[in-house]
Amino acid sequence: MRKHVPIEERSISAGQVGKFLDLQAVALRKSDLPSKQIQLVLELQGRAVADEFVTALAKRVELARTMMTRTVTPKRGTWYRPELTIHFFSLDRPVNDLDLQKEFALRCLRATEFSELRMFNECDPAFARKYPCATHQQVFGGKWHCHMLPGWYEDGALVNHGEYEGSYPANLWFAGMPAGS
């Protein structure tokens, strides 16, 4: 059974609507789309385009329902940032490394570095015991390396760090950070 932290259920706020409109305005100005055809689309299909935006946003909101965000403050001298914020998501099915990369991309995240997940665990070890979490990296030669906390058993052996091929189990929490960070 999937365990996740419920997100408070409220309707979109006026401020959030305004932010999306601002972002769309910037994107539309940069698009350099032809005014004459834009006007035709507005007149004939404007409502449909707006509905498509809401549908696309709803898909992303649904992805966000399976996420939780945690911020920790590493001890001085052990980290180069004052805070470390990691976004975790869980899937209700086993997943291989290539499909996992697609899941990170859908959420505009990159997999955390091993050192980031290790630092997070040092600051909040109880989290990984309650929500087993993992990250992975593709290394030289195209092989995948994974890091799982606190570790889990496969065929009687503790898997914690190293090369891994196959699929990750369902309900593992994958650790990500914003793609540009």
N, C-alpha and C positions, 0 to 999 in steps of 0.2 A: 504494500500500500504506500502510495506517495505521501511523504510528509512535507508540508510546506507551510511557511508562515503566511497567514492570511493578510492580504492587503486591504486596507480600509476602503470600503465601498462608498464612494460619493460620486456624483455626476461631475463632469468636466466643469472647471471653474471659468469665470469670465477672463481671468488672467491667462489661463492656459489656452483658451480660444484665441485671445489676442496674440499670444506668443506664436501659435501655429500660423496665424494669418501673417504675422511679421516674417516668419521664415519662408512662407510661400511667396510673399511679395518679393523678397530678396531673390529667391530662386527664379521667379518669373522674369524679373528685370534682367537677370544674367542670361536667361535663355535665348534672348534675341529672336524670339518667335515673331513671324510676320503679323502685323496688326490687323490686316484685312481678314485673314483666316481666323485669327483669334476672335474677332468680333462675330464671325459666323458660328464658331463653336460656342461662344457665349450664348448667342440667341437660340441655337437649336439644341445644344447639348449641355448647357451650363449646369443644370440641376444634376444630370447624370455624372458629370465630372466631379461635382461636389460629393455625390453619393459614393463614387469610386474612392475618393480620398478618405472618407469616413470608413469604408470597408477595409482599406489598406491599414488605416490606423487601428481599427478594431483587431486585426490580425496581430499587430505588434503589441497591443495591450494584452491580448491573450497570452502571448509569449512571456510578457512581464509578470503574469500571474504565477509563473513557476520560478520566479527569481526572488532572491533576497540579497540585500546589500549590507555589508558589515564594514565598519571602520574601526581600526585599532591604532593605538599610539605606541609605536616601538620605543624601547628604552633608548635613552640618549647614547650616542656613540655606536649604535648597532645598525643604524639605517640612515639613509641620506635624505629622507623626507620626514616631516613632522607627523604625518598620518599616512596610513595605508588603507585604502578603500578597495575592497574586492566584491565583485558581483558574482553570486552563485546561482546556477540554474540546475534543475533536475529534469531528467527525462523518464518517462514511464516505460521505457523499452531499452534493451541492450543497444549499444551503438559502437561502431568501429571508429578508428581515427579519422578517416576521410569524411564520414558523415558527421562526426563530432565537430570537425572544422567548419562544416556548413552550418551547424547549430550556433557556433560562436559568431559566424558572419551574420546570420539572421538577427542576432541581438546586438550587432555592431560592437562586438567584444573581440579581444585577442586572449588566447590562453595565458594565464599568469606564468611568469618565470618560476622555476623551481624555488629560487631564493625568496621570491615574494610569498609563495605559499608557506614555505618554511618559517619565514618571519611572522606571518599571520598566525600560524599555529603556536609559535612561542608566546605570542601575546594573548591568545585565546584558545588554549588547548581543549577546553570543554566543548567548543564548537565542533571540532572534528570528531569528537567522541559521539556527539549527538547527531551530526550530519556528516557522515563519511564523505570526504571531498577529494578531488583529483585535478591534476592539470597534465598536459602533455606538450612535448616539443618535438619537432622533426629535426633530426640532427644530420650531420654529414653522411652522405650515402643514402638519404631518404628514409632511414629507419626512424621509428617513433620511440621516444623514451617517455615513460609516464612517472608520475609521483603521486602517491595516494596517501592520505592521512585519515585515520591513524594507521591504516593498513587493512587489508582484508584477505581472506583465505580463498585460494583457488586450488583445487586438487590437493588439499592438505598442506600447501606451502604458503607462507605469508608473502604477499606481493606488496612491495612498498615503493620501490624505485628501480628503474632499469628498463631494458628493452621489453616491449610487450607487443604481441600481435594477437589479434582476435577482437573480441568486443568487450566493452566495459559493461558491468551489470546495470540493470535498471535501478533507478532511485539513488544513484551516486550523485553528489553535488559537484558540478564542474566549476572551477574557479576562473573568472575572467576579469579583465580590466578594459576600459574604453580602448577601442582599436587604435586611436592616435597616441596613446600614452606610452 
